[in-house]
């Protein structure tokens, strides 16, 4: 319930910000046309930041839902090591090489989006 309320608050905040930005853009168009580009860029920046907040909330909601259903959050590296078992597996060295050259951290598991 708290997560749903958080999403609703984030969406309402986004709508309020968009309305405020539209009003500011109209006022700037009337007063000074040169500032239009700056205001639009600022508005788009605010909208993108709010979208990121909504995505983070959705990722957290999904994570909670999956955990509730019994899922375990882990890494692809851990899964690969579980599949080969131990160093006696014939493909262990190949898997180890894959893990050493893994992709950069996306921040998805630590909510650093």
Backbone torsions as a table, in degrees:
resi	resn	phi	psi	omega
1	UNK	NA	-40.5	-179.9
2	UNK	-65.5	-40.0	-179.5
3	UNK	-65.6	-41.7	178.5
4	UNK	-63.6	-42.3	178.0
5	UNK	-62.7	-38.6	177.5
6	UNK	-62.1	-42.5	178.6
7	UNK	-64.7	-43.5	179.3
8	UNK	-61.2	-44.7	179.1
9	UNK	-62.7	-41.4	179.1
10	UNK	-63.8	-41.3	179.6
11	UNK	-67.5	-44.0	178.0
12	UNK	-61.7	-42.2	178.2
13	UNK	-61.8	-40.1	178.9
14	UNK	-63.2	-42.8	179.2
15	UNK	-64.1	-43.5	178.8
16	UNK	-61.4	-43.9	179.1
17	UNK	-62.9	-42.6	179.6
18	UNK	-62.1	-43.4	178.7
19	UNK	-62.3	-44.8	178.9
20	UNK	-61.2	-43.7	-179.4
21	UNK	-64.3	-41.4	178.5
22	UNK	-61.8	-43.7	178.0
23	UNK	-61.4	-44.0	178.2
24	UNK	-61.9	-41.5	179.4
25	UNK	-62.3	-43.5	179.3
26	UNK	-62.5	-44.0	179.3
27	UNK	-63.2	-41.6	179.4
28	UNK	-66.0	-39.1	177.1
29	UNK	-59.4	-38.8	179.7
30	UNK	-71.6	-43.5	-173.5
31	UNK	-82.3	-51.7	-173.6
32	UNK	-153.0	116.3	-174.6
33	UNK	-71.5	-24.3	-176.5
34	UNK	-65.8	-32.2	-176.4
35	UNK	-80.0	-5.7	-177.3
36	UNK	-57.5	-45.6	-178.0
37	UNK	-61.9	-42.6	-179.4
38	UNK	-63.9	-45.2	-179.1
39	UNK	-64.2	-40.9	179.2
40	UNK	-63.8	-42.5	178.6
41	UNK	-62.7	-43.5	178.4
42	UNK	-63.2	-43.1	179.6
43	UNK	-61.5	-45.0	179.2
44	UNK	-63.9	-37.3	177.5
45	UNK	-62.4	-44.3	179.0
46	UNK	-63.0	-43.4	-179.5
47	UNK	-62.9	-42.6	179.3
48	UNK	-64.4	-42.4	179.1
49	UNK	-62.7	-41.1	177.6
50	UNK	-65.3	-37.7	177.5
51	UNK	-63.2	-38.9	178.1
52	UNK	-63.2	-41.0	178.4
53	UNK	-61.5	-43.8	179.6
54	UNK	-62.7	-41.4	179.4
55	UNK	-63.6	-43.1	179.2
56	UNK	-61.1	-42.4	178.5
57	UNK	-63.5	-41.3	179.6
58	UNK	-65.7	-39.6	177.9
59	UNK	-62.9	-43.3	179.4
60	UNK	-64.6	-41.3	178.1
61	UNK	-61.6	-43.2	179.3
62	UNK	-63.8	-42.2	179.1
63	UNK	-61.1	-44.4	178.4
64	UNK	-62.6	-43.3	-179.1
65	UNK	-62.9	-45.4	-179.6
66	UNK	-65.1	-40.7	178.2
67	UNK	-62.9	-39.2	178.2
68	UNK	-61.4	-33.1	179.5
69	UNK	-83.4	-0.7	175.7
70	UNK	102.3	6.1	180.0
71	UNK	-74.5	151.8	175.8
72	UNK	-114.1	126.6	177.9
73	UNK	-82.3	126.0	-178.7
74	UNK	-147.3	-177.3	179.6
75	UNK	-105.8	161.2	177.1
76	UNK	-65.2	-32.4	178.8
77	UNK	-63.2	-43.2	179.7
78	UNK	-64.2	-38.9	178.5
79	UNK	-64.7	-44.0	179.0
80	UNK	-60.4	-43.6	179.6
81	UNK	-66.2	-35.1	176.6
82	UNK	-66.2	-35.5	-179.1
83	UNK	-68.1	-38.6	-179.9
84	UNK	-83.2	-18.6	175.4
85	UNK	85.3	-75.7	-178.5
86	UNK	-150.9	-174.7	-175.3
87	UNK	-68.8	-11.4	179.4
88	UNK	-82.2	-9.0	178.8
89	UNK	-68.0	138.5	-176.9
90	UNK	-61.0	-25.7	-178.0
91	UNK	-101.2	8.9	-175.3
92	UNK	-57.1	-46.3	-178.0
93	UNK	-62.4	-38.2	178.6
94	UNK	-66.2	-43.4	179.4
95	UNK	-65.5	-40.4	178.7
96	UNK	-61.5	-39.7	177.6
97	UNK	-64.7	-38.9	176.8
98	UNK	-61.8	-42.5	-178.1
99	UNK	-66.8	-38.1	-179.4
100	UNK	-65.6	-27.4	-178.8
101	UNK	-109.7	40.0	-177.1
102	UNK	-72.5	165.4	-179.4
103	UNK	-67.7	159.2	178.4
104	UNK	-65.6	157.5	-179.5
105	UNK	-63.7	127.9	179.5
106	UNK	-89.8	-16.8	-177.9
107	UNK	85.7	-0.1	-176.6
108	UNK	-65.2	-36.1	-177.7
109	UNK	-82.2	-13.9	-179.1
110	UNK	-114.2	7.7	178.9
111	UNK	56.7	38.2	177.2
112	UNK	-104.9	49.6	-179.2
113	UNK	-78.7	NA	NA
